[in-house]
Amino acid sequence: MAARAVEHAVSVEVDVPFHDCDPLHIVWHGRYFQYLEKARTALMRSCALDMPDMRGLGYKMFIADARCRYTSPLRYGDIAKITAWFSEVSPLLKVSYTVDNLTQGRRSARAYTSIAVTDANDTLLTEVPDALRDRFPASLFR
């Protein structure tokens, strides 16, 4: 599913700092997950599902699976646009991402994270609860 086709997609931009790079000025692969986290946080905030919101509703969440496919490196000084959107809401919440290198005009990575939900006592829930589902964009359920 392309991010452009998803009306609830949220994007953030990152100016790649020197400290994220190796001696060849290429972004270390683990830093991409920090960039994904910035976009995921913006997406969750757009639905009032950020960490304080989740705790207020009596739920917690954790990353159960994370995958990233690197297609072209980001380098020091590049501007990256990370776009996040919900691609599934049950039984786990799945957020998909694209990382686009705006400086070079090409895609640098595609990724997703699967997020599990627990109650306040850390009991794993087998479905995303209605209290959370009600906050997702209606377009997810068409």
KAJO-V853324 format. One line per field, one symbol per residue. ss: DSSP state (H for helix, E for strand, C for the rest). A space follows every 10 residues. Layout:
BEGIN
ss = ???
END
This chain:
BEGIN
ss = CCHHHCCCCE EEEEECCHHH ECCCCEECCC HHHHHHHHHH HHHHHHCCCC HHHHHHHCEE EEEEEEEEEE CCCCECCCEE EEEEEEEECC CCEEEEEEEE ECCCCEEEEE EEEEEEEEEC CCCECCCCCH HHHCCCCHHH HC
END
